[in-house]
């Protein structure tokens, strides 16, 4: 497919999914796999360009910030156990020391 057909991020990810399927096929030759690899690299570079040039509206930026703040709520179960959260008794305990004989 010509590069001009991949103008949106979803077009690019769709084509990358197709490439993955073809490369995983046992019937695909090494030469064809290498050609597809080159195409995938070009598509990846195009996707990065699209992401880098993306401008968010103030409303979108506010929604993203709000979502990020919502993910960092106190008592978040994604925090590792024993983390130094306020009120954690383990955080105030002194580290054990070794005595030499």
mmCIF file of the C-alpha atoms, coordinates in Angstrom:
data_MODEL
# 
_entry.id   MODEL 
# 
loop_
_atom_site.group_PDB 
_atom_site.id 
_atom_site.type_symbol 
_atom_site.label_atom_id 
_atom_site.label_alt_id 
_atom_site.label_comp_id 
_atom_site.label_asym_id 
_atom_site.label_entity_id 
_atom_site.label_seq_id 
_atom_site.pdbx_PDB_ins_code 
_atom_site.Cartn_x 
_atom_site.Cartn_y 
_atom_site.Cartn_z 
_atom_site.occupancy 
_atom_site.B_iso_or_equiv 
_atom_site.pdbx_formal_charge 
_atom_site.auth_seq_id 
_atom_site.auth_comp_id 
_atom_site.auth_asym_id 
_atom_site.auth_atom_id 
_atom_site.pdbx_PDB_model_num 
ATOM 1   C CA . UNK A 1 1   ? 0.000   0.000   0.000  1.00 0.00 ? 1   UNK A CA 1 
ATOM 2   C CA . UNK A 1 2   ? 1.302   3.455   -0.747 1.00 0.00 ? 2   UNK A CA 1 
ATOM 3   C CA . UNK A 1 3   ? 2.280   5.654   2.172  1.00 0.00 ? 3   UNK A CA 1 
ATOM 4   C CA . UNK A 1 4   ? -0.352  8.259   1.177  1.00 0.00 ? 4   UNK A CA 1 
ATOM 5   C CA . UNK A 1 5   ? -3.082  5.817   2.235  1.00 0.00 ? 5   UNK A CA 1 
ATOM 6   C CA . UNK A 1 6   ? -1.943  6.041   5.876  1.00 0.00 ? 6   UNK A CA 1 
ATOM 7   C CA . UNK A 1 7   ? -2.940  9.542   6.889  1.00 0.00 ? 7   UNK A CA 1 
ATOM 8   C CA . UNK A 1 8   ? -4.444  8.850   10.294 1.00 0.00 ? 8   UNK A CA 1 
ATOM 9   C CA . UNK A 1 9   ? -3.125  7.157   13.388 1.00 0.00 ? 9   UNK A CA 1 
ATOM 10  C CA . UNK A 1 10  ? -5.835  4.489   13.173 1.00 0.00 ? 10  UNK A CA 1 
ATOM 11  C CA . UNK A 1 11  ? -4.874  3.766   9.532  1.00 0.00 ? 11  UNK A CA 1 
ATOM 12  C CA . UNK A 1 12  ? -1.280  3.296   10.604 1.00 0.00 ? 12  UNK A CA 1 
ATOM 13  C CA . UNK A 1 13  ? -2.085  1.010   13.533 1.00 0.00 ? 13  UNK A CA 1 
ATOM 14  C CA . UNK A 1 14  ? -4.440  -0.987  11.323 1.00 0.00 ? 14  UNK A CA 1 
ATOM 15  C CA . UNK A 1 15  ? -1.718  -1.513  8.726  1.00 0.00 ? 15  UNK A CA 1 
ATOM 16  C CA . UNK A 1 16  ? 0.788   -2.440  11.456 1.00 0.00 ? 16  UNK A CA 1 
ATOM 17  C CA . UNK A 1 17  ? -1.666  -5.076  12.715 1.00 0.00 ? 17  UNK A CA 1 
ATOM 18  C CA . UNK A 1 18  ? -1.895  -6.457  9.156  1.00 0.00 ? 18  UNK A CA 1 
ATOM 19  C CA . UNK A 1 19  ? 1.896   -6.566  8.905  1.00 0.00 ? 19  UNK A CA 1 
ATOM 20  C CA . UNK A 1 20  ? 2.159   -8.452  12.193 1.00 0.00 ? 20  UNK A CA 1 
ATOM 21  C CA . UNK A 1 21  ? -0.340  -11.049 10.993 1.00 0.00 ? 21  UNK A CA 1 
ATOM 22  C CA . UNK A 1 22  ? 1.499   -11.581 7.710  1.00 0.00 ? 22  UNK A CA 1 
ATOM 23  C CA . UNK A 1 23  ? 4.946   -11.804 9.333  1.00 0.00 ? 23  UNK A CA 1 
ATOM 24  C CA . UNK A 1 24  ? 3.700   -14.334 11.889 1.00 0.00 ? 24  UNK A CA 1 
ATOM 25  C CA . UNK A 1 25  ? 2.434   -16.560 9.079  1.00 0.00 ? 25  UNK A CA 1 
ATOM 26  C CA . UNK A 1 26  ? 4.704   -19.530 8.453  1.00 0.00 ? 26  UNK A CA 1 
ATOM 27  C CA . UNK A 1 27  ? 4.137   -19.083 4.716  1.00 0.00 ? 27  UNK A CA 1 
ATOM 28  C CA . UNK A 1 28  ? 5.822   -15.652 4.591  1.00 0.00 ? 28  UNK A CA 1 
ATOM 29  C CA . UNK A 1 29  ? 9.304   -15.657 3.089  1.00 0.00 ? 29  UNK A CA 1 
ATOM 30  C CA . UNK A 1 30  ? 12.243  -14.004 4.790  1.00 0.00 ? 30  UNK A CA 1 
ATOM 31  C CA . UNK A 1 31  ? 12.518  -11.480 1.961  1.00 0.00 ? 31  UNK A CA 1 
ATOM 32  C CA . UNK A 1 32  ? 8.838   -10.517 2.284  1.00 0.00 ? 32  UNK A CA 1 
ATOM 33  C CA . UNK A 1 33  ? 9.191   -10.296 6.081  1.00 0.00 ? 33  UNK A CA 1 
ATOM 34  C CA . UNK A 1 34  ? 12.139  -7.920  5.694  1.00 0.00 ? 34  UNK A CA 1 
ATOM 35  C CA . UNK A 1 35  ? 10.176  -5.741  3.249  1.00 0.00 ? 35  UNK A CA 1 
ATOM 36  C CA . UNK A 1 36  ? 7.287   -5.609  5.711  1.00 0.00 ? 36  UNK A CA 1 
ATOM 37  C CA . UNK A 1 37  ? 9.714   -4.783  8.515  1.00 0.00 ? 37  UNK A CA 1 
ATOM 38  C CA . UNK A 1 38  ? 10.955  -1.779  6.512  1.00 0.00 ? 38  UNK A CA 1 
ATOM 39  C CA . UNK A 1 39  ? 7.369   -0.675  5.916  1.00 0.00 ? 39  UNK A CA 1 
ATOM 40  C CA . UNK A 1 40  ? 6.596   -1.043  9.622  1.00 0.00 ? 40  UNK A CA 1 
ATOM 41  C CA . UNK A 1 41  ? 9.585   1.151   10.541 1.00 0.00 ? 41  UNK A CA 1 
ATOM 42  C CA . UNK A 1 42  ? 8.354   3.864   8.143  1.00 0.00 ? 42  UNK A CA 1 
ATOM 43  C CA . UNK A 1 43  ? 4.827   3.603   9.542  1.00 0.00 ? 43  UNK A CA 1 
ATOM 44  C CA . UNK A 1 44  ? 6.156   3.858   13.086 1.00 0.00 ? 44  UNK A CA 1 
ATOM 45  C CA . UNK A 1 45  ? 8.076   7.011   12.201 1.00 0.00 ? 45  UNK A CA 1 
ATOM 46  C CA . UNK A 1 46  ? 4.925   8.479   10.647 1.00 0.00 ? 46  UNK A CA 1 
ATOM 47  C CA . UNK A 1 47  ? 2.929   7.627   13.784 1.00 0.00 ? 47  UNK A CA 1 
ATOM 48  C CA . UNK A 1 48  ? 5.518   9.403   15.939 1.00 0.00 ? 48  UNK A CA 1 
ATOM 49  C CA . UNK A 1 49  ? 5.261   12.471  13.695 1.00 0.00 ? 49  UNK A CA 1 
ATOM 50  C CA . UNK A 1 50  ? 1.488   12.463  14.080 1.00 0.00 ? 50  UNK A CA 1 
ATOM 51  C CA . UNK A 1 51  ? 1.691   12.169  17.861 1.00 0.00 ? 51  UNK A CA 1 
ATOM 52  C CA . UNK A 1 52  ? 4.350   14.874  18.121 1.00 0.00 ? 52  UNK A CA 1 
ATOM 53  C CA . UNK A 1 53  ? 2.326   17.289  15.989 1.00 0.00 ? 53  UNK A CA 1 
ATOM 54  C CA . UNK A 1 54  ? -0.950  16.694  17.841 1.00 0.00 ? 54  UNK A CA 1 
ATOM 55  C CA . UNK A 1 55  ? -2.381  19.824  19.460 1.00 0.00 ? 55  UNK A CA 1 
ATOM 56  C CA . UNK A 1 56  ? -4.911  19.373  22.243 1.00 0.00 ? 56  UNK A CA 1 
ATOM 57  C CA . UNK A 1 57  ? -7.699  21.810  22.765 1.00 0.00 ? 57  UNK A CA 1 
ATOM 58  C CA . UNK A 1 58  ? -7.855  23.399  26.220 1.00 0.00 ? 58  UNK A CA 1 
ATOM 59  C CA . UNK A 1 59  ? -10.871 21.184  26.993 1.00 0.00 ? 59  UNK A CA 1 
ATOM 60  C CA . UNK A 1 60  ? -8.961  18.026  26.028 1.00 0.00 ? 60  UNK A CA 1 
ATOM 61  C CA . UNK A 1 61  ? -5.971  19.108  28.109 1.00 0.00 ? 61  UNK A CA 1 
ATOM 62  C CA . UNK A 1 62  ? -8.234  19.697  31.116 1.00 0.00 ? 62  UNK A CA 1 
ATOM 63  C CA . UNK A 1 63  ? -9.859  16.273  30.689 1.00 0.00 ? 63  UNK A CA 1 
ATOM 64  C CA . UNK A 1 64  ? -6.448  14.604  30.475 1.00 0.00 ? 64  UNK A CA 1 
ATOM 65  C CA . UNK A 1 65  ? -5.223  16.403  33.596 1.00 0.00 ? 65  UNK A CA 1 
ATOM 66  C CA . UNK A 1 66  ? -8.415  15.498  35.458 1.00 0.00 ? 66  UNK A CA 1 
ATOM 67  C CA . UNK A 1 67  ? -8.034  11.849  34.483 1.00 0.00 ? 67  UNK A CA 1 
ATOM 68  C CA . UNK A 1 68  ? -4.398  11.847  35.611 1.00 0.00 ? 68  UNK A CA 1 
ATOM 69  C CA . UNK A 1 69  ? -5.332  13.320  38.989 1.00 0.00 ? 69  UNK A CA 1 
ATOM 70  C CA . UNK A 1 70  ? -8.093  10.760  39.389 1.00 0.00 ? 70  UNK A CA 1 
ATOM 71  C CA . UNK A 1 71  ? -5.548  7.968   38.899 1.00 0.00 ? 71  UNK A CA 1 
ATOM 72  C CA . UNK A 1 72  ? -3.384  9.250   41.768 1.00 0.00 ? 72  UNK A CA 1 
ATOM 73  C CA . UNK A 1 73  ? -5.957  9.035   44.557 1.00 0.00 ? 73  UNK A CA 1 
ATOM 74  C CA . UNK A 1 74  ? -4.868  8.199   48.138 1.00 0.00 ? 74  UNK A CA 1 
ATOM 75  C CA . UNK A 1 75  ? -5.095  4.529   49.006 1.00 0.00 ? 75  UNK A CA 1 
ATOM 76  C CA . UNK A 1 76  ? -4.515  3.611   45.368 1.00 0.00 ? 76  UNK A CA 1 
ATOM 77  C CA . UNK A 1 77  ? -4.319  -0.191  45.136 1.00 0.00 ? 77  UNK A CA 1 
ATOM 78  C CA . UNK A 1 78  ? -1.679  0.161   42.431 1.00 0.00 ? 78  UNK A CA 1 
ATOM 79  C CA . UNK A 1 79  ? 0.782   1.485   45.032 1.00 0.00 ? 79  UNK A CA 1 
ATOM 80  C CA . UNK A 1 80  ? 3.250   -1.185  46.108 1.00 0.00 ? 80  UNK A CA 1 
ATOM 81  C CA . UNK A 1 81  ? 2.780   -2.652  49.570 1.00 0.00 ? 81  UNK A CA 1 
ATOM 82  C CA . UNK A 1 82  ? 4.978   -1.033  52.207 1.00 0.00 ? 82  UNK A CA 1 
ATOM 83  C CA . UNK A 1 83  ? 5.255   2.228   50.314 1.00 0.00 ? 83  UNK A CA 1 
ATOM 84  C CA . UNK A 1 84  ? 6.011   5.284   52.390 1.00 0.00 ? 84  UNK A CA 1 
ATOM 85  C CA . UNK A 1 85  ? 2.475   6.611   52.585 1.00 0.00 ? 85  UNK A CA 1 
ATOM 86  C CA . UNK A 1 86  ? 1.562   8.835   55.550 1.00 0.00 ? 86  UNK A CA 1 
ATOM 87  C CA . UNK A 1 87  ? 0.674   6.805   58.621 1.00 0.00 ? 87  UNK A CA 1 
ATOM 88  C CA . UNK A 1 88  ? 2.665   3.783   57.487 1.00 0.00 ? 88  UNK A CA 1 
ATOM 89  C CA . UNK A 1 89  ? 4.442   2.428   60.587 1.00 0.00 ? 89  UNK A CA 1 
ATOM 90  C CA . UNK A 1 90  ? 7.022   0.583   58.477 1.00 0.00 ? 90  UNK A CA 1 
ATOM 91  C CA . UNK A 1 91  ? 8.210   3.846   56.958 1.00 0.00 ? 91  UNK A CA 1 
ATOM 92  C CA . UNK A 1 92  ? 9.221   5.231   60.396 1.00 0.00 ? 92  UNK A CA 1 
ATOM 93  C CA . UNK A 1 93  ? 10.986  2.075   61.589 1.00 0.00 ? 93  UNK A CA 1 
ATOM 94  C CA . UNK A 1 94  ? 14.800  2.375   61.701 1.00 0.00 ? 94  UNK A CA 1 
ATOM 95  C CA . UNK A 1 95  ? 16.852  0.178   59.412 1.00 0.00 ? 95  UNK A CA 1 
ATOM 96  C CA . UNK A 1 96  ? 18.502  -2.812  61.147 1.00 0.00 ? 96  UNK A CA 1 
ATOM 97  C CA . UNK A 1 97  ? 22.222  -2.490  61.819 1.00 0.00 ? 97  UNK A CA 1 
ATOM 98  C CA . UNK A 1 98  ? 24.859  -5.204  61.700 1.00 0.00 ? 98  UNK A CA 1 
ATOM 99  C CA . UNK A 1 99  ? 27.270  -5.635  64.588 1.00 0.00 ? 99  UNK A CA 1 
ATOM 100 C CA . UNK A 1 100 ? 30.788  -6.850  63.938 1.00 0.00 ? 100 UNK A CA 1 
ATOM 101 C CA . UNK A 1 101 ? 32.259  -9.557  66.159 1.00 0.00 ? 101 UNK A CA 1 
# 
